[in-house]
Amino acid sequence: MNYIAILGLGTVGGGVYELLKDNCRIKKMCGDEITVAHIFDNRDIPEVSSLLTNDFNKILTDKKVRVVAETMGGVSAYDYVAALLDAGKSVVTSNKDLVAEKGAELFEIALKRKVNFLFEASVGGGIPILRPIFTSFASDRIISVAGILNGTTNFILSEMAAGLSFNDALALAQDRGYAEADPSSDILGLDAARKLSILISLITDKFFDYKHIQTEGITAVQKADANTTKLIARATFKSVIEASVRPEILDSAHPLSLINGCNNALLVECERAGTYMLMGPGAGSMPTAQAVISDIIECLRDTSYSWGR
Protein backbone atom coordinates (compact mmCIF):
# COMPACT_ATOMS: atom_id res chain seq x y z
CA MET A 1 0.00 0.00 0.00
CA ASN A 2 1.22 3.53 -0.89
CA TYR A 3 0.43 5.96 1.93
CA ILE A 4 0.30 9.73 1.45
CA ALA A 5 -0.86 12.75 3.43
CA ILE A 6 -2.60 15.96 2.34
CA LEU A 7 -1.91 19.38 3.84
CA GLY A 8 -5.06 21.46 3.50
CA LEU A 9 -8.44 20.17 2.30
CA GLY A 10 -9.56 23.23 0.38
CA THR A 11 -10.48 23.40 -3.31
CA VAL A 12 -7.40 21.57 -4.58
CA GLY A 13 -6.84 19.28 -1.60
CA GLY A 14 -10.48 18.22 -1.69
CA GLY A 15 -10.15 17.42 -5.38
CA VAL A 16 -7.05 15.32 -4.72
CA TYR A 17 -8.90 13.33 -2.06
CA GLU A 18 -11.93 12.73 -4.32
CA LEU A 19 -9.88 11.67 -7.34
CA LEU A 20 -7.79 9.26 -5.29
CA LYS A 21 -10.97 7.57 -4.09
CA ASP A 22 -12.34 7.04 -7.59
CA ASN A 23 -9.43 6.54 -9.98
CA CYS A 24 -8.89 2.89 -10.89
CA ARG A 25 -5.79 3.44 -13.07
CA ILE A 26 -3.57 4.55 -10.21
CA LYS A 27 -2.98 1.04 -8.90
CA LYS A 28 -1.72 -0.02 -12.31
CA MET A 29 0.58 3.01 -12.54
CA CYS A 30 2.04 2.68 -9.03
CA GLY A 31 1.88 -1.07 -8.50
CA ASP A 32 -0.50 -0.58 -5.58
CA GLU A 33 -3.31 1.65 -4.43
CA ILE A 34 -2.71 5.10 -2.96
CA THR A 35 -4.24 5.53 0.48
CA VAL A 36 -4.62 8.86 2.28
CA ALA A 37 -3.32 8.28 5.81
CA HIS A 38 -3.68 11.83 7.18
CA ILE A 39 -5.30 15.13 6.28
CA PHE A 40 -3.82 18.17 8.01
CA ASP A 41 -6.52 20.81 8.51
CA ASN A 42 -7.71 22.83 11.49
CA ARG A 43 -11.35 22.77 10.46
CA ASP A 44 -14.00 20.25 11.48
CA ILE A 45 -14.80 18.27 8.32
CA PRO A 46 -17.15 15.39 9.23
CA GLU A 47 -16.73 13.58 5.90
CA VAL A 48 -13.05 12.89 6.63
CA SER A 49 -13.06 13.04 10.43
CA SER A 50 -11.18 9.76 10.80
CA LEU A 51 -8.26 11.14 8.75
CA LEU A 52 -8.17 14.70 10.12
CA THR A 53 -5.38 15.94 12.34
CA ASN A 54 -4.18 19.36 13.45
CA ASP A 55 -0.93 17.83 14.72
CA PHE A 56 1.65 18.25 11.95
CA ASN A 57 4.16 16.05 13.80
CA LYS A 58 1.82 13.11 13.34
CA ILE A 59 2.49 13.32 9.60
CA LEU A 60 6.14 14.25 9.98
CA THR A 61 6.93 11.18 12.08
CA ASP A 62 4.73 8.63 10.27
CA LYS A 63 7.29 6.42 8.52
CA LYS A 64 4.76 4.78 6.24
CA VAL A 65 3.89 8.13 4.60
CA ARG A 66 6.25 8.52 1.63
CA VAL A 67 4.65 11.47 -0.19
CA VAL A 68 2.82 14.56 1.04
CA ALA A 69 0.62 16.80 -1.12
CA GLU A 70 0.80 20.44 0.01
CA THR A 71 -2.34 22.25 -1.11
CA MET A 72 -2.56 24.90 1.61
CA GLY A 73 -1.23 27.74 -0.53
CA GLY A 74 0.93 30.72 0.41
CA VAL A 75 4.58 31.11 1.29
CA SER A 76 3.70 30.36 4.93
CA ALA A 77 3.62 26.67 3.93
CA TYR A 78 7.42 26.78 3.62
CA ASP A 79 8.16 25.56 7.16
CA TYR A 80 5.93 22.52 6.70
CA VAL A 81 7.38 21.61 3.31
CA ALA A 82 10.98 22.14 4.40
CA ALA A 83 10.47 19.94 7.46
CA LEU A 84 8.88 17.17 5.39
CA LEU A 85 11.67 17.18 2.83
CA ASP A 86 14.28 17.21 5.57
CA ALA A 87 12.55 14.20 7.15
CA GLY A 88 13.00 12.26 3.91
CA LYS A 89 9.49 12.61 2.51
CA SER A 90 8.77 13.69 -1.06
CA VAL A 91 6.48 16.69 -1.44
CA VAL A 92 4.25 17.72 -4.34
CA THR A 93 2.56 21.11 -4.40
CA SER A 94 0.17 23.33 -6.34
CA ASN A 95 1.54 26.39 -4.53
CA LYS A 96 3.05 28.76 -7.11
CA ASP A 97 3.81 31.41 -4.47
CA LEU A 98 5.90 28.93 -2.51
CA VAL A 99 7.76 27.65 -5.58
CA ALA A 100 8.42 31.14 -6.95
CA GLU A 101 9.64 32.52 -3.62
CA LYS A 102 11.30 29.54 -1.94
CA GLY A 103 11.78 26.94 -4.66
CA ALA A 104 15.57 27.19 -4.77
CA GLU A 105 15.88 26.55 -1.03
CA LEU A 106 13.48 23.62 -1.15
CA PHE A 107 15.37 22.08 -4.09
CA GLU A 108 18.52 22.10 -2.00
CA ILE A 109 16.84 20.25 0.85
CA ALA A 110 15.32 17.72 -1.56
CA LEU A 111 18.71 17.13 -3.16
CA LYS A 112 20.40 16.70 0.21
CA ARG A 113 17.79 14.18 1.39
CA LYS A 114 17.44 12.47 -2.02
CA VAL A 115 13.70 12.99 -2.21
CA ASN A 116 11.41 14.72 -4.70
CA PHE A 117 9.93 18.21 -4.77
CA LEU A 118 7.49 18.41 -7.70
CA PHE A 119 5.06 21.18 -8.64
CA GLU A 120 3.32 20.49 -11.97
CA ALA A 121 0.09 22.04 -10.67
CA SER A 122 1.76 25.37 -9.83
CA VAL A 123 1.68 26.55 -13.47
CA GLY A 124 -1.28 26.10 -15.78
CA GLY A 125 -3.57 24.25 -13.37
CA GLY A 126 -4.47 20.95 -15.00
CA ILE A 127 -2.40 21.44 -18.16
CA PRO A 128 0.75 19.29 -18.34
CA ILE A 129 3.30 22.08 -18.84
CA LEU A 130 6.30 21.61 -16.57
CA ARG A 131 6.87 17.90 -17.16
CA PRO A 132 6.94 18.25 -20.98
CA ILE A 133 9.39 21.16 -20.65
CA PHE A 134 11.60 19.14 -18.33
CA THR A 135 11.44 15.87 -20.29
CA SER A 136 9.87 16.05 -23.77
CA PHE A 137 11.79 19.15 -24.85
CA ALA A 138 15.06 18.18 -23.14
CA SER A 139 16.76 17.30 -26.45
CA ASP A 140 16.06 20.73 -27.94
CA ARG A 141 16.77 24.32 -26.96
CA ILE A 142 13.77 26.41 -25.98
CA ILE A 143 13.97 29.81 -27.65
CA SER A 144 10.89 31.41 -26.16
CA VAL A 145 7.66 30.84 -24.27
CA ALA A 146 4.51 32.92 -24.40
CA GLY A 147 1.17 32.21 -22.87
CA ILE A 148 -1.94 32.97 -20.88
CA LEU A 149 -1.08 31.81 -17.37
CA ASN A 150 -3.84 33.40 -15.29
CA GLY A 151 -7.37 32.15 -15.73
CA THR A 152 -8.95 34.91 -13.63
CA THR A 153 -7.75 37.74 -15.85
CA ASN A 154 -8.58 35.79 -18.99
CA PHE A 155 -12.12 35.27 -17.68
CA ILE A 156 -12.47 38.99 -16.86
CA LEU A 157 -11.27 40.02 -20.33
CA SER A 158 -13.61 37.50 -21.96
CA GLU A 159 -16.58 38.89 -20.01
CA MET A 160 -15.56 42.47 -20.84
CA ALA A 161 -15.47 41.47 -24.52
CA ALA A 162 -19.05 40.19 -24.05
CA GLY A 163 -20.15 43.60 -22.75
CA LEU A 164 -19.49 43.76 -18.99
CA SER A 165 -17.52 46.54 -17.34
CA PHE A 166 -14.24 45.67 -15.62
CA ASN A 167 -15.81 45.94 -12.16
CA ASP A 168 -18.82 43.79 -13.12
CA ALA A 169 -16.59 41.16 -14.74
CA LEU A 170 -14.39 41.07 -11.64
CA ALA A 171 -17.45 40.73 -9.39
CA LEU A 172 -18.68 37.83 -11.54
CA ALA A 173 -15.27 36.15 -11.31
CA GLN A 174 -15.40 36.48 -7.53
CA ASP A 175 -18.97 35.18 -7.40
CA ARG A 176 -17.95 32.07 -9.37
CA GLY A 177 -14.88 31.46 -7.22
CA TYR A 178 -12.35 32.33 -9.93
CA ALA A 179 -11.05 35.40 -8.09
CA GLU A 180 -10.18 35.90 -4.44
CA ALA A 181 -11.79 38.54 -2.22
CA ASP A 182 -8.52 40.42 -2.73
CA PRO A 183 -7.88 39.93 -6.47
CA SER A 184 -4.82 42.18 -6.68
CA SER A 185 -2.34 39.36 -7.35
CA ASP A 186 -4.34 38.37 -10.43
CA ILE A 187 -5.42 41.70 -11.90
CA LEU A 188 -2.01 43.35 -11.32
CA GLY A 189 -0.23 40.50 -13.16
CA LEU A 190 1.75 39.22 -10.17
CA ASP A 191 0.29 35.71 -10.28
CA ALA A 192 1.25 35.33 -13.94
CA ALA A 193 4.72 36.75 -13.20
CA ARG A 194 5.31 34.14 -10.48
CA LYS A 195 4.28 31.35 -12.85
CA LEU A 196 6.50 32.72 -15.60
CA SER A 197 9.44 32.83 -13.19
CA ILE A 198 8.89 29.14 -12.42
CA LEU A 199 8.95 28.34 -16.15
CA ILE A 200 12.12 30.37 -16.66
CA SER A 201 13.83 28.73 -13.69
CA LEU A 202 12.98 25.27 -14.99
CA ILE A 203 14.12 26.03 -18.56
CA THR A 204 17.41 27.64 -17.52
CA ASP A 205 18.06 25.41 -14.49
CA LYS A 206 18.73 28.58 -12.52
CA PHE A 207 16.47 30.44 -10.07
CA PHE A 208 14.83 33.46 -11.72
CA ASP A 209 13.21 36.02 -9.40
CA TYR A 210 9.75 37.10 -10.56
CA LYS A 211 10.56 40.62 -9.32
CA HIS A 212 12.85 40.95 -12.38
CA ILE A 213 9.90 40.50 -14.74
CA GLN A 214 8.38 43.66 -16.22
CA THR A 215 4.80 43.33 -15.00
CA GLU A 216 1.61 45.15 -15.90
CA GLY A 217 -1.91 44.03 -15.07
CA ILE A 218 -5.28 44.50 -16.78
CA THR A 219 -6.75 47.34 -14.73
CA ALA A 220 -6.15 49.88 -17.53
CA VAL A 221 -7.66 47.75 -20.32
CA GLN A 222 -10.69 49.42 -21.86
CA LYS A 223 -13.86 47.49 -22.64
CA ALA A 224 -13.55 48.47 -26.31
CA ASP A 225 -10.15 46.72 -26.49
CA ALA A 226 -11.01 43.61 -24.45
CA ASN A 227 -12.04 41.56 -27.49
CA THR A 228 -8.49 41.58 -28.85
CA THR A 229 -6.50 41.88 -25.62
CA LYS A 230 -4.93 39.07 -23.58
CA LEU A 231 -2.62 39.19 -20.56
CA ILE A 232 0.48 37.56 -22.01
CA ALA A 233 3.41 36.17 -20.03
CA ARG A 234 6.42 36.09 -22.33
CA ALA A 235 10.09 35.17 -22.10
CA THR A 236 12.84 34.92 -24.71
CA PHE A 237 16.10 33.14 -24.02
CA LYS A 238 19.00 34.99 -25.59
CA SER A 239 22.29 36.09 -24.04
CA VAL A 240 20.07 37.97 -21.61
CA ILE A 241 16.64 36.69 -20.60
CA GLU A 242 13.88 39.11 -21.54
CA ALA A 243 10.66 38.55 -19.61
CA SER A 244 7.39 40.43 -19.30
CA VAL A 245 3.76 40.11 -18.27
CA ARG A 246 1.48 42.68 -19.87
CA PRO A 247 -1.74 43.09 -21.87
CA GLU A 248 -1.14 42.59 -25.59
CA ILE A 249 -3.44 43.20 -28.54
CA LEU A 250 -3.41 40.03 -30.63
CA ASP A 251 -4.35 39.52 -34.24
CA SER A 252 -7.35 37.21 -34.69
CA ALA A 253 -5.04 34.68 -36.39
CA HIS A 254 -2.82 34.40 -33.30
CA PRO A 255 -3.46 31.06 -31.56
CA LEU A 256 -3.66 32.68 -28.11
CA SER A 257 -6.47 34.98 -29.28
CA LEU A 258 -8.80 31.95 -29.26
CA ILE A 259 -8.25 31.15 -25.55
CA ASN A 260 -11.27 32.36 -23.61
CA GLY A 261 -12.78 32.03 -20.15
CA CYS A 262 -10.63 30.44 -17.43
CA ASN A 263 -8.52 28.46 -19.88
CA ASN A 264 -4.75 28.79 -19.99
CA ALA A 265 -2.36 28.15 -22.88
CA LEU A 266 1.37 28.18 -23.51
CA LEU A 267 3.34 28.42 -26.75
CA VAL A 268 6.78 26.82 -26.51
CA GLU A 269 9.16 27.65 -29.36
CA CYS A 270 12.04 25.20 -29.78
CA GLU A 271 15.13 25.76 -31.91
CA ARG A 272 14.80 22.61 -34.05
CA ALA A 273 11.34 21.14 -33.57
CA GLY A 274 9.34 24.35 -33.95
CA THR A 275 6.47 25.65 -31.85
CA TYR A 276 4.13 23.65 -29.63
CA MET A 277 0.92 24.79 -27.97
CA LEU A 278 -0.29 23.41 -24.65
CA MET A 279 -3.78 24.42 -23.52
CA GLY A 280 -6.59 23.45 -21.18
CA PRO A 281 -8.26 24.33 -17.87
CA GLY A 282 -5.95 26.64 -15.96
CA ALA A 283 -7.67 26.38 -12.61
CA GLY A 284 -10.39 24.58 -10.70
CA SER A 285 -10.55 21.75 -8.23
CA MET A 286 -10.38 18.69 -10.46
CA PRO A 287 -7.98 19.89 -13.19
CA THR A 288 -5.45 21.12 -10.62
CA ALA A 289 -5.93 18.02 -8.44
CA GLN A 290 -5.23 15.87 -11.48
CA ALA A 291 -1.86 17.61 -11.92
CA VAL A 292 -1.06 17.10 -8.22
CA ILE A 293 -1.81 13.39 -8.51
CA SER A 294 0.40 13.07 -11.59
CA ASP A 295 3.28 14.26 -9.38
CA ILE A 296 2.31 11.86 -6.58
CA ILE A 297 2.41 8.97 -9.05
CA GLU A 298 5.81 10.14 -10.35
CA CYS A 299 7.22 10.19 -6.81
CA LEU A 300 5.90 6.72 -6.00
CA ARG A 301 7.16 5.21 -9.24
CA ASP A 302 10.67 6.65 -9.17
CA THR A 303 12.09 8.23 -6.04
CA SER A 304 15.15 9.51 -7.93
CA TYR A 305 13.10 11.78 -10.18
CA SER A 306 12.96 15.49 -9.41
CA TRP A 307 12.98 18.85 -11.15
CA GLY A 308 15.52 21.50 -10.33
CA ARG A 309 18.40 19.09 -9.81
C-alpha positions in Angstrom: 0.0 0.0 0.0 1.2 3.5 -0.9 0.4 6.0 1.9 0.3 9.7 1.4 -0.9 12.8 3.4 -2.6 16.0 2.3 -1.9 19.4 3.8 -5.1 21.5 3.5 -8.4 20.2 2.3 -9.6 23.2 0.4 -10.5 23.4 -3.3 -7.4 21.6 -4.6 -6.8 19.3 -1.6 -10.5 18.2 -1.7 -10.1 17.4 -5.4 -7.0 15.3 -4.7 -8.9 13.3 -2.1 -11.9 12.7 -4.3 -9.9 11.7 -7.3 -7.8 9.3 -5.3 -11.0 7.6 -4.1 -12.3 7.0 -7.6 -9.4 6.5 -10.0 -8.9 2.9 -10.9 -5.8 3.4 -13.1 -3.6 4.5 -10.2 -3.0 1.0 -8.9 -1.7 0.0 -12.3 0.6 3.0 -12.5 2.0 2.7 -9.0 1.9 -1.1 -8.5 -0.5 -0.6 -5.6 -3.3 1.6 -4.4 -2.7 5.1 -3.0 -4.2 5.5 0.5 -4.6 8.9 2.3 -3.3 8.3 5.8 -3.7 11.8 7.2 -5.3 15.1 6.3 -3.8 18.2 8.0 -6.5 20.8 8.5 -7.7 22.8 11.5 -11.4 22.8 10.5 -14.0 20.2 11.5 -14.8 18.3 8.3 -17.1 15.4 9.2 -16.7 13.6 5.9 -13.1 12.9 6.6 -13.1 13.0 10.4 -11.2 9.8 10.8 -8.3 11.1 8.8 -8.2 14.7 10.1 -5.4 15.9 12.3 -4.2 19.4 13.5 -0.9 17.8 14.7 1.7 18.3 12.0 4.2 16.1 13.8 1.8 13.1 13.3 2.5 13.3 9.6 6.1 14.3 10.0 6.9 11.2 12.1 4.7 8.6 10.3 7.3 6.4 8.5 4.8 4.8 6.2 3.9 8.1 4.6 6.2 8.5 1.6 4.7 11.5 -0.2 2.8 14.6 1.0 0.6 16.8 -1.1 0.8 20.4 0.0 -2.3 22.3 -1.1 -2.6 24.9 1.6 -1.2 27.7 -0.5 0.9 30.7 0.4 4.6 31.1 1.3 3.7 30.4 4.9 3.6 26.7 3.9 7.4 26.8 3.6 8.2 25.6 7.2 5.9 22.5 6.7 7.4 21.6 3.3 11.0 22.1 4.4 10.5 19.9 7.5 8.9 17.2 5.4 11.7 17.2 2.8 14.3 17.2 5.6 12.5 14.2 7.1 13.0 12.3 3.9 9.5 12.6 2.5 8.8 13.7 -1.1 6.5 16.7 -1.4 4.2 17.7 -4.3 2.6 21.1 -4.4 0.2 23.3 -6.3 1.5 26.4 -4.5 3.1 28.8 -7.1 3.8 31.4 -4.5 5.9 28.9 -2.5 7.8 27.6 -5.6 8.4 31.1 -6.9 9.6 32.5 -3.6 11.3 29.5 -1.9 11.8 26.9 -4.7 15.6 27.2 -4.8 15.9 26.6 -1.0 13.5 23.6 -1.2 15.4 22.1 -4.1 18.5 22.1 -2.0 16.8 20.3 0.9 15.3 17.7 -1.6 18.7 17.1 -3.2 20.4 16.7 0.2 17.8 14.2 1.4 17.4 12.5 -2.0 13.7 13.0 -2.2 11.4 14.7 -4.7 9.9 18.2 -4.8 7.5 18.4 -7.7 5.1 21.2 -8.6 3.3 20.5 -12.0 0.1 22.0 -10.7 1.8 25.4 -9.8 1.7 26.5 -13.5 -1.3 26.1 -15.8 -3.6 24.2 -13.4 -4.5 21.0 -15.0 -2.4 21.4 -18.2 0.8 19.3 -18.3 3.3 22.1 -18.8 6.3 21.6 -16.6 6.9 17.9 -17.2 6.9 18.3 -21.0 9.4 21.2 -20.7 11.6 19.1 -18.3 11.4 15.9 -20.3 9.9 16.1 -23.8 11.8 19.2 -24.8 15.1 18.2 -23.1 16.8 17.3 -26.4 16.1 20.7 -27.9 16.8 24.3 -27.0 13.8 26.4 -26.0 14.0 29.8 -27.7 10.9 31.4 -26.2 7.7 30.8 -24.3 4.5 32.9 -24.4 1.2 32.2 -22.9 -1.9 33.0 -20.9 -1.1 31.8 -17.4 -3.8 33.4 -15.3 -7.4 32.1 -15.7 -9.0 34.9 -13.6 -7.7 37.7 -15.9 -8.6 35.8 -19.0 -12.1 35.3 -17.7 -12.5 39.0 -16.9 -11.3 40.0 -20.3 -13.6 37.5 -22.0 -16.6 38.9 -20.0 -15.6 42.5 -20.8 -15.5 41.5 -24.5 -19.0 40.2 -24.1 -20.1 43.6 -22.7 -19.5 43.8 -19.0 -17.5 46.5 -17.3 -14.2 45.7 -15.6 -15.8 45.9 -12.2 -18.8 43.8 -13.1 -16.6 41.2 -14.7 -14.4 41.1 -11.6 -17.4 40.7 -9.4 -18.7 37.8 -11.5 -15.3 36.2 -11.3 -15.4 36.5 -7.5 -19.0 35.2 -7.4 -17.9 32.1 -9.4 -14.9 31.5 -7.2 -12.4 32.3 -9.9 -11.1 35.4 -8.1 -10.2 35.9 -4.4 -11.8 38.5 -2.2 -8.5 40.4 -2.7 -7.9 39.9 -6.5 -4.8 42.2 -6.7 -2.3 39.4 -7.4 -4.3 38.4 -10.4 -5.4 41.7 -11.9 -2.0 43.3 -11.3 -0.2 40.5 -13.2 1.8 39.2 -10.2 0.3 35.7 -10.3 1.2 35.3 -13.9 4.7 36.7 -13.2 5.3 34.1 -10.5 4.3 31.4 -12.8 6.5 32.7 -15.6 9.4 32.8 -13.2 8.9 29.1 -12.4 8.9 28.3 -16.1 12.1 30.4 -16.7 13.8 28.7 -13.7 13.0 25.3 -15.0 14.1 26.0 -18.6 17.4 27.6 -17.5 18.1 25.4 -14.5 18.7 28.6 -12.5 16.5 30.4 -10.1 14.8 33.5 -11.7 13.2 36.0 -9.4 9.7 37.1 -10.6 10.6 40.6 -9.3 12.8 40.9 -12.4 9.9 40.5 -14.7 8.4 43.7 -16.2 4.8 43.3 -15.0 1.6 45.2 -15.9 -1.9 44.0 -15.1 -5.3 44.5 -16.8 -6.8 47.3 -14.7 -6.1 49.9 -17.5 -7.7 47.7 -20.3 -10.7 49.4 -21.9 -13.9 47.5 -22.6 -13.6 48.5 -26.3 -10.1 46.7 -26.5 -11.0 43.6 -24.5 -12.0 41.6 -27.5 -8.5 41.6 -28.9 -6.5 41.9 -25.6 -4.9 39.1 -23.6 -2.6 39.2 -20.6 0.5 37.6 -22.0 3.4 36.2 -20.0 6.4 36.1 -22.3 10.1 35.2 -22.1 12.8 34.9 -24.7 16.1 33.1 -24.0 19.0 35.0 -25.6 22.3 36.1 -24.0 20.1 38.0 -21.6 16.6 36.7 -20.6 13.9 39.1 -21.5 10.7 38.5 -19.6 7.4 40.4 -19.3 3.8 40.1 -18.3 1.5 42.7 -19.9 -1.7 43.1 -21.9 -1.1 42.6 -25.6 -3.4 43.2 -28.5 -3.4 40.0 -30.6 -4.4 39.5 -34.2 -7.3 37.2 -34.7 -5.0 34.7 -36.4 -2.8 34.4 -33.3 -3.5 31.1 -31.6 -3.7 32.7 -28.1 -6.5 35.0 -29.3 -8.8 32.0 -29.3 -8.3 31.2 -25.6 -11.3 32.4 -23.6 -12.8 32.0 -20.1 -10.6 30.4 -17.4 -8.5 28.5 -19.9 -4.7 28.8 -20.0 -2.4 28.1 -22.9 1.4 28.2 -23.5 3.3 28.4 -26.7 6.8 26.8 -26.5 9.2 27.6 -29.4 12.0 25.2 -29.8 15.1 25.8 -31.9 14.8 22.6 -34.1 11.3 21.1 -33.6 9.3 24.4 -33.9 6.5 25.6 -31.8 4.1 23.6 -29.6 0.9 24.8 -28.0 -0.3 23.4 -24.7 -3.8 24.4 -23.5 -6.6 23.5 -21.2 -8.3 24.3 -17.9 -5.9 26.6 -16.0 -7.7 26.4 -12.6 -10.4 24.6 -10.7 -10.5 21.8 -8.2 -10.4 18.7 -10.5 -8.0 19.9 -13.2 -5.5 21.1 -10.6 -5.9 18.0 -8.4 -5.2 15.9 -11.5 -1.9 17.6 -11.9 -1.1 17.1 -8.2 -1.8 13.4 -8.5 0.4 13.1 -11.6 3.3 14.3 -9.4 2.3 11.9 -6.6 2.4 9.0 -9.0 5.8 10.1 -10.3 7.2 10.2 -6.8 5.9 6.7 -6.0 7.2 5.2 -9.2 10.7 6.7 -9.2 12.1 8.2 -6.0 15.2 9.5 -7.9 13.1 11.8 -10.2 13.0 15.5 -9.4 13.0 18.8 -11.2 15.5 21.5 -10.3 18.4 19.1 -9.8 
